[in-house]
């Protein structure tokens, strides 16, 4: 049925029966749970654009694929938003080998961190200094780290129910550790993967070096490999680690945010944004991080179309580019919104994996959060109970530079997210269709309610 016929049908039956908000939310969840469209789109994205880190041919293919998806929908406009993005390239497999005169040799699985430099084709070999905190690194100073490999070995604290808290407590060693080690003359850095899992997959992620500082090779080691290295170090503190990796920072290239819109019927100049980030690390399919968030955002538009829900405000689905390295897509989107003097009403991002939705994290004043919390009863039949103060999402956060409006993040059950995050096993087969579709429905329902009830209208 065409969009026109669906809308006419919806309006006709509305003459006979006034649909309540509860009935509309119920229809949204029913539609989402019975649909395979977003799930199949995600399958194609994962299978055909694996390794879509910004600047890569795979990222360019992902831009074109998502543009075509939305152009084949009966929405009002689809367009690209151009920007320059980083172009960091990993070249060939990495090698890490423990070398001990007492214990022998043992290979462990490693993966270069984003923006890391390589060792060169000959590799490098050096003694290890194990570090648990960045303060401890500073205490060692140059005398203890010169020409050594620093092994950052602090695991994620597993005691937190919310795994994002554990991740936040450990990620500083990946993000800042290599640059600090370089300042003290270290030859390289290896970091225990920032993950809740106990497996042999290394988890990559970006690391930051100072522009005026020395760059050194920086690699993540799998949890299993980190355990081996830790055990061997206790038995032989003088062992060495051989590393070989090749990576290069090439000149920036052109890429795009992909944007699709359903124009509002009452306040078309007011924008509601829903989005995810299209880029993913070069070692994986990026299914949960964040292909699913992108396909859920497009699915919000599909749900509105199929149910004939005509929003009062313009609903804009945005596939952001370059979240993983330097967030230029989010920055560009906010800058363009400000340059065009757009009016933004609300924004929500899905970037916590396609797991069962538990609630929404709201970046807003206490008064605004209280207003949104009045909607809890609509979501409780679907196991969604939390509307609380917190961060939203990296990409939409840049809107805060220009707009004083609520920003939200879809909060999912986090127990498995960091088992997959930034690793080679973040693949399509790890997606559950029903969990993913519940996320689509949750965001579509929240957008519908905030738009229909004018809760945030000044």
N, C-alpha and C positions, 0 to 999 in steps of 0.2 A: 504494500500500500504506500502511495506517495505521501510525502509530508503534508501536502495540501489536504488530501483526503482524511488523514489521521486527525488533523486539526479541526476540520469540519465535523467529523464524527464526535470528537471530544466536545466541541461547542454544542452540537445538537443534543447529545445526551445530557449536557449540562443544563439544558432548558427543562428537562424532565427531573433532573436530580442535581442538587448542588453538592459537589464533591467536597468532603471535609479534608483538612490537611492530613489527618490520620489515614484516610483512604488513599490519598495521593502518595504518601510515603510508602504505604503498603504496596501500591502499584509499582513504585520505583524498585523496591526490593524484589518483588515478584519478577519484574522484567529482567533485572540484572541476573538473578539466579538462574533464569531459564535461557540466558544468552551465552553463546560461545564466541561471539564476534571478537571481543577484546582479547580473549584467550588465544584464539587463532592468529590474530594480528601479532601478539607477543611471540608466539611460536615462530612465525616468519621472521620477525625482527631478530630474534635470537639466532636462528639458524642461518640467516643470510648476512648479518652485519656483526658477527662476533668480533670482539676486540675493537670496538668503535670509540677509542680514545680520541680526543679532539685533535684535529689536523690529519687524521688517517683517512684512507679511502673508505674504510668501513663506516666512519662517522658521516662522510658525505653520502654514502648509500642510505644510511638511516634517515638523514634529512629528506632525501627524495622519497623514500618509502612512506614516511609519516605524512609528507605533503600530499602524496597520492591518496592515502587513506582518507584524509579529510576532504580532498577535492571530489572524491567519489561519494561523499555524503551531501545531503541537501542542506548545507549550511550557507550562511550569507557571505562569508569571505574566508579565504585562505591565503596567507602570504608569508614570506620569509623576511627575517630581520637580520641584516648582514653585520658581521663583526670580524675582527682578526682574532685568531685563537692560537695558543701555544702549539708547537709541533715537536714534541719530544718522542724519540723513537728508541725502542729496545731492539737490539740487533743480535739475534742468535740466543741460544740457551746460556744460562748462567751456571757456573761450576763453583762448588765449595767442598773442600776436602780437608778433614782434620788429619794432621800429620804428627804422630807421636813416636818418639824413639822407644818408649816402653810398651805402648798399646797397639801400634801399627797405624793404618790409615782407615778413614771412614768418610764416605761421601754423605753430605746432608743436602736437603732441598732448600734452595734459596731463590729469591726473585728480587730483581733490582727495584728500588723505590722510584716513584715518578719524580723526574727532574734530576735524578742522580747521574753523575758522570760514570764512565766505564773505567775498568782497570787497564785497558789496552789489551791487545791480543796475547801478550805474554803472561798476563795475570800478575798477581803479587802474593807474597807470603810473609807473614809476620806473627809475632806472639800476640796473645789475647789478654785483654784486661776486661774483667767482668764488672759491669756497672748496674746498679739497681735504681738509682735516682739521679736526676740532673744535678742535685746538690753534691752528691758523691763524685760526680764527674768533675765538678769545679774543684773539689778538695784534692783530687789527684794532681791537677795542674800539669804543666808542660813536662816536668821531669818524669812523670810516671806514664805519659801517653805518647811521647815522641816516637813516631814510626811504628806504633802498635795498632792493632785492630781492636776497637772498642766494641764489646759485646753487651748491648743493652738487654737485660734479661728480666725485666719486671713484667710479670704476667698480669692479665686482666683480673681484677678482684671479683671473684665469682660469688661473693656474698650478697651482691645487690640483686633484688628482684628485677629491677629495670636495668637491662644489660647496657643501655646507653650510658648509665652512670659508671659502670665498670670500664667501659671503653674510654670514656672521657678521662678517667683517672690514669690511663696507661698510654694514651696516644701522644702525649707530649714528647716521649722519647723517640718516636718515629718522626714527628714533625720538626722538632728542634734539635734533637740529639746529635745527628750527623754534623750539622753546622757547628755546634759547640765543640764536638770532638775535633773537627778540623782546625779550630782556633788553637787547640792545644797540641797541634802537630801530629794527630793520628793519621795513619795511612788509609784507613777505611773504617766503616761501621757496619755491624750486623745487628739487627733488631729482632727480638722475639716477636713473632706475628701478633698483632693486636686482635685477638680472637678469643671467644669463649670455648672453642673446640679443642679437642685433643686428637689431632690427626697430622698427616704428613703434607698438607697443602700449605705453602707459604701465602701470606696475605700481603699484597702490596698496598700502596697509598702514596700520596704526595709527601715529599720532604722539602724543606725550605733551606736554601743557602743564601747567605748575605752576598749582595752584588759585589761588595768590595772585599770579600773573604775568599778563602781557598775552598774549592769543592773537592770532595773525596768520594770514592765509591761507597754507596749505601745500599744495603740489601736486607730484605726481610728473610728470616729463617723460619721454617715451619715449626709448630709447637713440638713435634716429635724430634726434629733436628736440634732444636734448642735444648731439649732434655738431654740428648746425647752429648752435645757440646758441654753442657753444665757438668754432667757426670764425668766426662773425660778430663775436664779441667781440674776437678777435685783430685783425680788420680795422678795427673801429670800437669802441674801448673806451668810448665815450660813448653807445652805443645805449641804447635803453630797451625795456622789456618791458611790454606791456599784459596784465593778467590780469583775468578775470571768472569768478567761481564763486559758487555759493549753496549753503550747507550750514547745518544747524541741529542743535543738541543739544536734543532734546525730553525731557520727563519719562520716567523709566524705565517699562517695561511688564512685564507678567507673561509668562514663557515657561517652558520645561520641558526637562529631560533626559528622554530616552525610554529605558526600561529593560525588557529581557526576560530571563527566567531559565529554565534547566533545573536543577531541584533535584538536589543530590547524593544518592547512595544510601548513602554510608558516613559522610561528614563534611558534612552539609548546611549546617552553620553556618559552614563555611569557604568563602570567596568567591574565585573566580578571575574577574577582570574583563578583558574585551576591548572596546576601543572606538575611536571616532573622533569628530570634531566635526562636528555637523550644520550649523552656520552656515557661510556663505561670503560673500565680498565682493559688494557690490551690483552690480558691473560684469560678473559672470560667472556661469556655471552651476556653478562650484565642483566640477568633475568629479574632478580629482586632489586638490584641496584643499577639502574632504576628504570629498566624497560617496562616493568609492570606499572610503575607510577605514571609513565607516559601514556600507556594504553588505557589505564583507568581514567585519566583526564579526558582523553578522546571519547571514552565510553560515557562520560557524563553528558557530552553533547548528544551522543546516540540515544541515550535514555530520554532526554528531553524531546528529541525529534519523534521517537517512536510512540511516546505517550501523548504527543501533541501538547506538551507544556510550553506555553509561550512565555518566556521570562519577561519581567518588567524591565530588567537591566540587561545589558549586553554581557553574555557569558563567553569568556575567552579562554580557550585551552592553549597552553603554551608548552612546547617541548624545548626546554632550555639546553643550550650547548655549553660545554666546558665547566661543569660544576666540579669535576674531580680535581682539576689542576688550578685554575685561577678564577673561576666564577665569572668569566666575562659575559656569558649569556645573561645571567641575572643582573649584572651591572648595566648591560646595554638595554635590557628591557625597562628597567627603572629610569635610566637616563632619557630614553625616548619618550616614555610616558610623561615625564616632567617637561621635556622639550615641546611636546605637543599640547601641553596644558590639559592632559586628560584628567578626568575625575574618576578616582578609584574608590570603590565601595567596600570591597572585601577580597581577600586572596587566600587560597588554601593550596598546600603542596603535599604530594604523596611521595615520600622518600625514606620510608622505613620498612620496605619490603611488602610483598603481597600476602601477608599473614592476616589472621583474623583481626578485624578492627575492634579496638577496645574503647576508643574515644577520640577526642580532639584536644590538642594542645593549643592554647590561644595566647598570642602576644598582643595584649591590649590592656586597657585600664581595668581596674577591678569592677567599675560600673558596667563597662561593656561586657566583661566576662559574665557578670550576673545576668545581663540581658540575654546572652546566648544560652546560659545555663537553664533558662526557662524552657528551653526546647528539649530537655533531657527525656521527658516522657515519650516523645516521638521515637526515640532510639532504643529505649530499654527493651522493647519486645524482640530486638535483634541482638541482644547481648552487648550493647554499646552503652556504657554507663558513665564514662569519664569526660567531663568538660572542665578543664583546669588551666591555670595560668602556666605558661611555659613558652618555649621557643617554637617557631613555626617551621621554616625550611630555609636552607641556605639561599636558594635562588630568589625566592620572594622577599627575603629579608632586606634586600636592597631598596625595596619600595619604602621602607621606613625612613630613608634619607629624605623623602619628599612628601610622604603622606602619613597622616595620623589616623589610621584606620585599623581595624582588627586584622591580624594575620593568623593563619591557623595551619597546623600540621595534622595529617591523619595519623593517629597513634594506633599501632598494631601490637599484637602479642610479640614481645621482643626476644623470646627465649632462643630462637633459632637464627636470628638475623646475623649475628656476628660469627656464626659457624660458616657462613657463606660469603660475607662481605669482603669484596676485593680479592676473592680467591677464584681459582679455576673451576671450582664446583658450584659457582653461582650460575646454574644452567636451567634451561626451561623445564627439565624434568623435576626440578625442585619446587615448581609452582603447583599449588592446588587451585583448581578453577573456582570452586565455591568461595574459598577464602578471598581470592582476588576480586570476585564479583561482589562480595559483601563490601569491600572497600570502595568500589565504584558506586554502589548504592548509597553508602554512608555519605560520601562527598556530594553526590547528586541531591540527596535529601536535605543536607545542611544548606546547600546553595539555594534549593527551592524554597525552604522555609525562611531563610534570611531575606530572600528577594520578595517572596509573596507577602510576608507579614510586615515588611518595611521596618524590621527591628532596629536596624542601624541607621535609619534615615535621620538626618539632623533636623 
